Amino acid sequence: MDRSSYRIESSDIMVGPLLPAAGSHHVLVHDRGLATVVAAKSVTIPYGREIRVVLVATGEVVFRKTAAFTGINVE
């Protein structure tokens, strides 16, 4: 079993229902799947900035996301 560490990171503040502490810029976890799910369910403040999952040992970005859109214009 892979016991590598993964860092969920953003240059902006991250918030989300699965983050252990709201308002952080990075979180360390020891499971790639968990890190990916937590990152996918999180957003940044301001909204729409990038969130990455990085393999700590190598610095490789294994997952990244940004918002698909920043809002809907309804007229």
N, C-alpha and C positions, 0 to 999 in steps of 0.2 A: 504494500500500500504506500502511496506517495504521501510523505509527511512534509512536503514543502510548504513554505509560507507564502501567502499571497496578500498583496496590499491593494485595497480598494482606495483609489485616490482621485482627487480633483483639485484644480487650482482655486476652485470656489467652494463655498460651504455646501455640504451634502445633507439632505434630509430624506427620510424614508421610513416606512413602517418596520423594516427589518434591521435598521441600523441601531447599534447598542447605545449610541449617544448622538443626539441631534446636534448639528452645528459643527461637525468635525470636517477636516480636510483629508483625513486618511484613517483607515481601519485595517488592522492586521487580522487575518484568519488563516487557518491551517487546512482548508479544503477548497479546491478549485471550483467545484460545483456550487458550494455555498457562497463563495465570493462572487461568482457570476450572477447568481440569483439575487443576492443583496444589491449588487450594482445595478442590475436590470430594473429592480423595483424602486430605486432611489432617483432623486432629482437634485438639481443644484439651485442655489440662490445666488445670483439671478438664474431664472429658469432657462434651460436649453444648453447649458455648457457641458463639456465632455466629462464623463466619468470613466476611469480605466481600472482594469484589474491587472496587476503587474506581478510576475513571478519574482520574488525578492532576490533569489540566488543569482539570477541572470539579468534582471532588468527588462526581460521580455514582456511586452504587453500582450496578454492572452485574450483580453476582451476589452472592447471600448464601445461606448454609446453616447449619443447626443439625442436631444428631443427630435422627434420626427417633424414637429412644427411648433411654432411659438404661440399660436393662437388662431382662432377662426374669425374671419370678418363676416358678420351677418348684417346684411343691409335690408 
